[in-house]
Amino acid sequence: VTRDQIYWITQLVMKLTLYLAACFAVGLAGYTPNWSSLDSRPVPKWYEDAKFGIFIHWGVYSVPSYGSEHFWYRWKHLKDPEYIEFMKNYAPDFEYQDFAPMFKAELWDPVKWAKLFKKAGAKYIALTSKHHEGYTNWPSKYSWNWNSADVGPGRDIVGELATAIRNNTDIHFGLYYSLFEFFHPLYLEDKANGFKTQNYVTGVMLPQLHEIVENYKPELIWGDGDWTANYTYWDSLEFLTWLYNESPVKESVVVNDRWGDGCKCTHGGYYTCRNTTHLSKPHLS
């Protein structure tokens, strides 16, 4: 062994020692609520190896099945002429909420879904737990009479699919969650206050995120609806710190990059950018 070889071996051992020490320190102290710390968390290997996933949008907007999941907003806020014309198929006093009892899911078999996903070769799925309309596909305590148990199917769609996936496949179960809601009074109040208040965040959003993580243990969380406010309004740093340090999925969960205006393609577990890729951030791919 030459002197140069001894030198490089020594350098390698030193770097490895420092790396292991850093990993040990993170294990002891955990991640801290800042992007430098949170962005240092490696994307779990299962996601790096998962080349195909299935994303499912399903909610009250599926009843009119017109345009997109932004139906309510385009009809009532933007007053899109095409949507107004479409609604002439219904009574003049018909409201968006009247679609909810029609969302019955009477033919839905979560086990058949699970087996179909497996047959298709999917390694993970992401179900819409709540989109911008605010209707939750689980019996949320923070969405009274606007969830799949109270109105519509009378079922816990998130819970049933999670059970079917885990009992019949080796697919990783994930959830999409919209941080904001088009017309929630608390959100609109915070918005009117220039997002200097957080009544919606503390009263609805964070409690719901804790509900889905603690009750359904998703290994993937696709955040969305974040662009209207900074990450400080959403308390994203605090939530992700809890998720990575203390939650029941702290070892296996992966998140995207939609946690506040300016986060996309900059912070988070994997970058969605313009929805063209599921790849991890550059330094982890």
Secondary structure, 3 states (H helix, E strand, C coil): CCHHHHHHHHHHHHHHHHHHHHHHHHHHHCCCCCHHHHCCCCCCHHHHHCCCEEEECCCHHHCCCCCCCCHHHHHHCCCCHHHHHHHHHCCCCCCHHHHHHHCCCCCCCHHHHHHHHHHHCCCEEEEEEECCCCCECCCCCCCCCCECCCCCCCCCHHHHHHHHHHHHCCCEEEEEEECCCCCCHHHHHHHHCCCCCCHHHHHHHHHHHHHHHHHHCCCEEEEECCCCCCHHHHCHHHHHHHHHHCCCCCCCCEECCCCCCCCCCCCCCECCCCCCCCCECHHHC
